[in-house]
Amino acid sequence: MGFKDALIQGDLEAVRRLPKSDLHNHFVLGGSRQFLLEHSGFDIRPLKDPIHSMDEMHSWNAQNLGERFETPEGRRLLIRAAFAQAKEDGVAVLEIGEDVWGLEAFFHGDIEELVAAFETAHQEIAPEIELRLQIGMSRHCDIAYLEDCLSHFWGCKAFYSIDLYGDELAQPIENFRSIYRRAKAEGLRLKAHVGEWGTASDVRRAVEYLELDEVQHGIAAAEDPSVIRFLAENHIRLNITPTSNLLLGRVRELRTHPIAELYRNGIDVTINSDDVLIFDSDVSKEYLRLYQSGCLDADELDNIRKNGLRPV
């Protein structure tokens, strides 16, 4: 069965059997629920009702995960769970990685140990998946601290991209310019979370100041036609997570999610999971939900799927 027929027939398992990308996945919360239950005994249940702030999300995290996996062994289990989830979901291209602070906390400050943890899980669980290893940073962190942490990552050719996430209001995006200049010189693909909580102008500002290749979320761009044109003309990819946007109160309903307007105006968009454990948002469900809500049609969704699999 083809992808479009699977959507039309509402066959989730058939959707899962066809290749997709997941380019916006926080592995700590992006793993297989069943895998973690079998290997840890913890049954982590997703949100049922929308929340309305990152603080509420952090509260959910504290209540449901807490410090259960805050050990080197626990971290490796989460990595393995992410590959298990991707394999179950038919993900062919997976972009995940560790936050810079995790190097010291879980991998003894040894970059080779960190990389090996991901590559070992990759080869043991889902070697058929293309792994794109990412460097992660939290926006609330002091720049000098981040630069010190990143000194261990620079020069390591295992990494594909760098991403900035967390509270969009924590500090001005300009503060990260020197880091992104170095990351560009290192040959990394440049990404940042912006436009989930902020404005369309925030999206454009981040792209211009950091010379981004991709934006994680970016849905606020739909508020300003000039920003839409800017993103389309500059071939900036938006890696969008629809159910996350819905359950965090960033959109009212999937039927009117801005992904449709962004895509139809020529922006390169992809559909991704974000945090599977919180939002019950594996990529196949995202495609099916968008189709069944009437947000995008089967042809559009198949084009988005194929585009996410192409090399960039």
C-alpha positions as CSV (number, residue, x, y, z in Angstrom):
1,M,0.0,0.0,0.0
2,G,1.3,3.4,-0.9
3,F,1.6,6.3,1.5
4,K,-1.3,8.3,0.2
5,D,-3.6,5.2,0.2
6,A,-2.5,4.5,3.8
7,L,-3.6,8.0,4.8
8,I,-6.9,7.9,3.0
9,Q,-7.7,4.5,4.5
10,G,-6.6,5.6,8.0
11,D,-4.2,2.7,8.3
12,L,-1.6,3.8,10.8
13,E,0.5,0.6,10.6
14,A,0.7,1.0,6.8
15,V,1.9,4.6,7.3
16,R,4.5,3.4,9.7
17,R,5.9,0.9,7.1
18,L,6.9,3.7,4.7
19,P,10.0,5.8,5.2
20,K,9.9,9.2,6.9
21,S,12.3,11.6,8.5
22,D,12.3,12.9,12.1
23,L,14.5,16.0,12.2
24,H,13.1,17.5,15.4
25,N,13.3,14.8,18.1
26,H,14.6,15.4,21.7
27,F,15.8,11.9,22.4
28,V,15.4,12.2,26.2
29,L,11.6,12.4,25.6
30,G,11.6,10.9,22.2
31,G,11.9,7.2,22.9
32,S,9.6,4.2,22.7
33,R,7.2,4.1,25.6
34,Q,7.0,0.3,25.4
35,F,10.8,-0.1,25.2
36,L,11.2,2.0,28.4
37,L,8.5,0.0,30.2
38,E,10.1,-3.3,29.3
39,H,13.6,-2.1,30.3
40,S,13.0,0.1,33.3
41,G,9.5,-0.8,34.6
42,F,8.3,2.8,34.3
43,D,5.0,3.3,32.4
44,I,5.3,6.9,31.1
45,R,1.9,8.2,30.1
46,P,1.4,11.1,27.7
47,L,-0.5,14.3,28.2
48,K,-4.3,14.0,27.7
49,D,-5.2,17.7,27.9
50,P,-3.4,20.8,26.5
51,I,-1.1,22.8,28.7
52,H,-0.1,26.4,28.2
53,S,3.5,27.0,29.1
54,M,7.0,25.6,29.1
55,D,6.8,25.6,32.9
56,E,3.8,23.2,32.8
57,M,5.8,21.0,30.5
58,H,8.8,21.0,32.8
59,S,6.4,20.1,35.7
60,W,5.1,17.1,33.7
61,N,8.7,16.1,33.1
62,A,9.6,16.3,36.8
63,Q,6.5,14.3,37.8
64,N,6.8,11.6,35.2
65,L,10.5,11.2,34.6
66,G,12.1,13.1,37.5
67,E,15.7,11.7,38.1
68,R,14.8,8.2,37.0
69,F,17.2,8.3,34.0
70,E,19.8,10.8,35.3
71,T,22.7,8.4,35.4
72,P,25.1,7.3,32.6
73,E,23.2,4.0,32.4
74,G,19.8,5.8,32.3
75,R,21.0,8.1,29.6
76,R,22.1,5.2,27.4
77,L,18.7,3.6,27.9
78,L,17.0,6.8,26.6
79,I,19.3,6.7,23.6
80,R,18.4,3.1,22.9
81,A,14.7,3.9,23.3
82,A,14.9,6.7,20.7
83,F,16.3,4.3,18.1
84,A,13.7,1.7,19.1
85,Q,10.9,4.3,18.6
86,A,12.3,5.4,15.3
87,K,12.5,1.8,14.0
88,E,8.9,1.1,15.1
89,D,7.8,4.3,13.3
90,G,9.5,3.7,10.0
91,V,11.9,6.6,10.4
92,A,14.6,6.4,7.8
93,V,16.5,9.6,8.8
94,L,16.8,10.5,12.5
95,E,18.4,13.6,13.9
96,I,19.1,13.5,17.6
97,G,21.9,14.4,19.9
98,E,23.1,15.3,23.4
99,D,23.0,18.6,25.2
100,V,26.5,20.0,25.7
101,W,26.2,19.8,29.5
102,G,25.5,16.0,29.2
103,L,29.1,15.3,28.2
104,E,30.4,15.8,31.7
105,A,27.3,14.6,33.5
106,F,26.9,11.3,31.7
107,F,30.0,10.6,29.6
108,H,32.9,11.5,31.9
109,G,33.8,14.5,29.7
110,D,34.9,12.1,26.9
111,I,33.5,13.1,23.5
112,E,34.4,9.7,22.0
113,E,32.4,8.0,24.8
114,L,29.4,10.2,24.0
115,V,29.5,9.5,20.3
116,A,30.0,5.8,20.9
117,A,26.9,5.6,23.0
118,F,24.8,6.9,20.1
119,E,26.6,4.9,17.4
120,T,26.5,1.7,19.4
121,A,22.7,2.0,20.0
122,H,22.3,2.9,16.3
123,Q,24.1,-0.2,15.1
124,E,22.5,-2.6,17.6
125,I,18.9,-1.4,17.2
126,A,18.4,0.3,13.8
127,P,21.5,0.3,11.6
128,E,19.3,0.9,8.5
129,I,18.4,4.4,9.8
130,E,20.5,7.3,8.7
131,L,21.7,9.0,12.0
132,R,22.5,12.7,12.0
133,L,24.1,13.4,15.3
134,Q,23.4,16.8,16.7
135,I,25.0,19.1,19.3
136,G,22.3,20.7,21.6
137,M,22.4,23.8,23.7
138,S,20.0,25.4,26.2
139,R,19.2,29.1,25.6
140,H,19.2,30.0,29.3
141,C,22.9,29.0,29.7
142,D,25.7,31.5,30.1
143,I,27.6,32.0,26.8
144,A,31.0,31.5,28.4
145,Y,29.8,28.2,29.9
146,L,28.5,27.1,26.5
147,E,31.7,28.0,24.8
148,D,33.7,26.0,27.4
149,C,31.4,23.0,26.9
150,L,31.6,23.3,23.1
151,S,35.4,23.3,23.1
152,H,35.1,19.5,23.6
153,F,32.8,19.1,20.5
154,W,34.7,21.3,18.0
155,G,36.6,19.2,15.6
156,C,34.6,16.1,16.1
157,K,33.5,15.0,12.6
158,A,30.7,12.8,14.0
159,F,28.3,15.7,14.4
160,Y,26.0,16.9,11.6
161,S,24.2,19.9,13.2
162,I,23.9,22.2,16.1
163,D,20.6,23.3,17.8
164,L,19.6,25.9,20.3
165,Y,16.5,25.3,22.4
166,G,14.7,26.3,25.6
167,D,13.0,29.5,26.7
168,E,13.0,31.8,23.7
169,L,12.9,34.8,26.0
170,A,15.9,33.7,28.1
171,Q,18.4,36.0,26.4
172,P,18.7,37.8,23.0
173,I,19.5,35.6,20.0
174,E,22.4,37.9,19.2
175,N,24.3,36.5,22.2
176,F,24.8,33.3,20.3
177,R,26.3,34.8,17.1
178,S,29.9,33.9,18.0
179,I,29.0,30.3,18.7
180,Y,27.1,29.9,15.4
181,R,30.0,31.5,13.5
182,R,32.3,28.8,14.9
183,A,29.7,26.1,14.2
184,K,29.5,27.3,10.6
185,A,33.3,27.2,10.3
186,E,33.1,23.6,11.7
187,G,30.8,22.7,8.8
188,L,27.8,22.0,10.9
189,R,24.2,22.6,9.8
190,L,22.8,25.5,11.8
191,K,19.5,25.1,13.6
192,A,17.6,26.8,16.4
193,H,14.3,26.7,18.1
194,V,12.5,29.9,17.4
195,G,8.9,31.0,16.6
196,E,7.2,28.5,18.8
197,W,6.5,31.1,21.4
198,G,7.9,34.2,19.8
199,T,6.9,36.3,16.8
200,A,7.5,36.2,13.1
201,S,10.1,38.9,13.4
202,D,11.9,36.7,16.0
203,V,12.2,34.0,13.3
204,R,13.6,36.3,10.8
205,R,16.0,37.9,13.3
206,A,17.3,34.5,14.3
207,V,17.9,33.3,10.8
208,E,19.7,36.6,9.9
209,Y,21.9,36.8,13.0
210,L,22.8,33.2,13.3
211,E,22.8,32.4,9.5
212,L,20.5,29.5,10.2
213,D,19.8,26.7,7.7
214,E,16.8,25.4,9.5
215,V,14.4,26.5,12.2
216,Q,12.8,24.2,14.7
217,H,9.1,25.1,14.9
218,G,9.1,28.6,13.2
219,I,5.3,28.5,13.0
220,A,5.0,32.2,14.1
221,A,6.3,33.1,10.6
222,A,2.8,32.6,9.3
223,E,1.8,35.8,11.0
224,D,3.8,38.0,8.6
225,P,3.7,37.5,4.7
226,S,7.1,39.2,4.4
227,V,8.7,36.7,6.7
228,I,7.1,33.8,4.8
229,R,8.6,35.2,1.6
230,F,12.0,35.7,3.3
231,L,12.0,32.0,4.4
232,A,10.9,30.7,1.0
233,E,13.3,32.8,-1.0
234,N,16.2,31.8,1.3
235,H,15.3,28.1,1.3
236,I,15.1,28.0,5.1
237,R,13.6,24.7,6.3
238,L,11.1,24.6,9.1
239,N,11.0,21.4,11.1
240,I,7.5,21.5,12.5
241,T,5.8,19.4,15.3
242,P,2.0,19.8,15.0
243,T,0.8,17.8,18.1
244,S,3.3,19.5,20.3
245,N,2.1,22.9,19.1
246,L,-1.5,21.9,19.8
247,L,-0.9,20.5,23.3
248,L,1.3,23.4,24.3
249,G,-1.5,25.8,23.3
250,R,0.3,27.3,20.3
251,V,-2.5,26.4,17.9
252,R,-6.2,26.0,18.5
253,E,-6.7,23.0,16.3
254,L,-4.8,20.9,13.8
255,R,-7.2,21.8,11.0
256,T,-6.0,25.3,11.0
257,H,-2.3,24.6,11.9
258,P,-0.1,27.2,10.1
259,I,2.0,24.4,8.5
260,A,-0.5,24.4,5.6
261,E,-0.1,28.1,4.9
262,L,3.7,27.9,5.2
263,Y,3.9,24.9,2.9
264,R,1.5,26.4,0.3
265,N,3.6,29.5,0.2
266,G,6.7,27.7,-0.9
267,I,8.5,27.1,2.5
268,D,10.4,23.8,2.9
269,V,8.6,22.2,5.9
270,T,9.1,18.8,7.5
271,I,6.8,16.9,10.0
272,N,8.4,15.6,13.2
273,S,7.7,14.2,16.6
274,D,9.4,16.6,19.2
275,D,8.7,14.7,22.4
276,V,6.9,11.4,21.9
277,L,6.7,10.5,25.6
278,I,4.8,13.7,26.4
279,F,2.8,14.3,23.3
280,D,2.1,10.8,21.9
281,S,3.4,12.3,18.7
282,D,5.3,9.7,16.6
283,V,5.8,10.9,13.0
284,S,3.3,8.5,11.5
285,K,0.6,9.7,13.8
286,E,1.5,13.3,12.9
287,Y,0.9,12.7,9.2
288,L,-2.3,10.8,9.8
289,R,-3.6,13.5,12.2
290,L,-2.9,16.3,9.8
291,Y,-4.7,14.4,7.0
292,Q,-7.7,13.4,9.1
293,S,-8.0,17.0,10.4
294,G,-8.2,18.3,6.8
295,C,-5.1,20.5,7.3
296,L,-3.2,19.1,4.4
297,D,-4.3,16.6,1.7
298,A,-2.6,13.3,0.9
299,D,-0.6,14.6,-2.1
300,E,0.8,17.5,0.0
301,L,1.7,15.2,2.9
302,D,3.4,12.7,0.6
303,N,5.4,15.6,-0.9
304,I,6.5,16.8,2.5
305,R,7.5,13.2,3.5
306,K,9.6,12.8,0.4
307,N,11.2,16.2,0.8
308,G,12.3,15.3,4.4
309,L,14.1,12.3,3.0
310,R,16.2,14.2,0.5
311,P,19.8,15.1,1.2
312,V,20.3,18.8,2.0
